[in-house]
Amino acid sequence: MNIVCLDMEGVLVPEIWIAFSEASGIPELRRTTRDEPDYDKLMRWRLGILKEHGLGLREIQATIAKIDPLPGAKAFLDELRTLTQVLILSDTFEEFAKPLMQKLDWPAIFCNSLEVAESGEITGYKMRCQQSKLTTVKALQSIGYETIAAGDSFNDLGMIQASKAGFLFKSTEAIKAAHPELPAYEEFGDLLTAIKGTL
């Protein structure tokens, strides 16, 4: 029994923080898990910048409302879901992901949650579990699934390397160069063909 585990941002939808960086005019917020392997460090830094500029959940959600899935992402996901079970594993937050999942026709997603004050200020965040993507893949394997994984960032490497088959998708040149053993693709059709070959 197979299950495909996909990252969300950079794979199926544009990077939320990059979109918000552009919308808010704050270039520092362009930094993502492609640049910073330590997620806790990255998030604490982001929350500090938001506080400094008086920005909160409402402003970020207004940007997310304008984000559409990457071209071809929905068709890719629709076809993949006719072939096997698919689970999106993301380090994003429920408060960010919901409108994007609606545009992708509600695939299953495991992600984290934000701590938000009544004022709308994001005061913190709650991770679902440590190393959430790798932990989830191992848990799925423990109940009889063979996992196939694809992602683009440092925080995807654990689940990709632990799976029966794993792929980099729309990743950076630095990550691809550091992991030449991982097949890397740029187009949804190529990734779909590669996944089909593992089912």
Solvent accessible surface area in square Angstrom, and as a share of the most:
residue,aa,sasa,rsa
1,M,157,0.70
2,N,35,0.18
3,I,14,0.07
4,V,0,0.00
5,C,0,0.00
6,L,0,0.00
7,D,9,0.04
8,M,0,0.00
9,E,23,0.10
10,G,8,0.07
11,V,0,0.00
12,L,0,0.00
13,V,0,0.00
14,P,46,0.29
15,E,22,0.10
16,I,0,0.00
17,W,8,0.03
18,I,42,0.21
19,A,21,0.16
20,F,5,0.02
21,S,3,0.02
22,E,117,0.52
23,A,70,0.55
24,S,39,0.25
25,G,58,0.56
26,I,11,0.05
27,P,94,0.59
28,E,87,0.39
29,L,0,0.00
30,R,111,0.41
31,R,96,0.35
32,T,2,0.01
33,T,17,0.10
34,R,61,0.22
35,D,72,0.37
36,E,15,0.07
37,P,85,0.54
38,D,69,0.36
39,Y,28,0.11
40,D,66,0.34
41,K,109,0.46
42,L,2,0.01
43,M,0,0.00
44,R,145,0.53
45,W,99,0.35
46,R,9,0.03
47,L,24,0.12
48,G,39,0.37
49,I,15,0.08
50,L,4,0.02
51,K,135,0.57
52,E,137,0.61
53,H,89,0.40
54,G,64,0.61
55,L,37,0.19
56,G,6,0.05
57,L,24,0.12
58,R,164,0.60
59,E,54,0.24
60,I,0,0.00
61,Q,71,0.31
62,A,56,0.43
63,T,15,0.09
64,I,1,0.01
65,A,64,0.49
66,K,167,0.71
67,I,13,0.07
68,D,89,0.46
69,P,28,0.18
70,L,37,0.18
71,P,124,0.78
72,G,41,0.40
73,A,0,0.00
74,K,79,0.34
75,A,71,0.55
76,F,8,0.03
77,L,0,0.00
78,D,53,0.28
79,E,73,0.33
80,L,0,0.00
81,R,93,0.34
82,T,108,0.63
83,L,80,0.40
84,T,19,0.11
85,Q,114,0.51
86,V,17,0.10
87,L,10,0.05
88,I,0,0.00
89,L,0,0.00
90,S,4,0.03
91,D,18,0.09
92,T,4,0.03
93,F,1,0.00
94,E,104,0.47
95,E,46,0.21
96,F,1,0.00
97,A,2,0.02
98,K,134,0.57
99,P,45,0.28
100,L,0,0.00
101,M,4,0.02
102,Q,112,0.50
103,K,69,0.29
104,L,0,0.00
105,D,78,0.41
106,W,131,0.46
107,P,7,0.04
108,A,57,0.44
109,I,42,0.21
110,F,86,0.36
111,C,13,0.08
112,N,4,0.02
113,S,30,0.19
114,L,15,0.07
115,E,85,0.38
116,V,58,0.33
117,A,39,0.30
118,E,190,0.85
119,S,87,0.56
120,G,15,0.14
121,E,56,0.25
122,I,9,0.05
123,T,78,0.45
124,G,10,0.10
125,Y,36,0.14
126,K,129,0.55
127,M,50,0.22
128,R,98,0.36
129,C,39,0.24
130,Q,146,0.65
131,Q,132,0.59
132,S,5,0.03
133,K,7,0.03
134,L,33,0.16
135,T,59,0.34
136,T,8,0.05
137,V,0,0.00
138,K,114,0.48
139,A,54,0.41
140,L,19,0.09
141,Q,64,0.29
142,S,91,0.58
143,I,124,0.63
144,G,50,0.48
145,Y,48,0.18
146,E,85,0.38
147,T,0,0.00
148,I,1,0.00
149,A,0,0.00
150,A,0,0.00
151,G,0,0.00
152,D,0,0.00
153,S,2,0.01
154,F,70,0.29
155,N,36,0.19
156,D,0,0.00
157,L,20,0.10
158,G,25,0.24
159,M,0,0.00
160,I,3,0.01
161,Q,98,0.43
162,A,37,0.29
163,S,16,0.10
164,K,90,0.38
165,A,18,0.14
166,G,10,0.10
167,F,12,0.05
168,L,1,0.00
169,F,0,0.00
170,K,54,0.23
171,S,12,0.08
172,T,34,0.20
173,E,129,0.58
174,A,73,0.57
175,I,2,0.01
176,K,43,0.18
177,A,79,0.61
178,A,70,0.54
179,H,38,0.17
180,P,110,0.69
181,E,109,0.49
182,L,21,0.10
183,P,60,0.38
184,A,43,0.33
185,Y,60,0.23
186,E,79,0.35
187,E,106,0.48
188,F,21,0.09
189,G,47,0.46
190,D,72,0.37
191,L,0,0.00
192,L,18,0.09
193,T,95,0.55
194,A,19,0.14
195,I,0,0.00
196,K,90,0.38
197,G,70,0.67
198,T,34,0.20
199,L,81,0.40
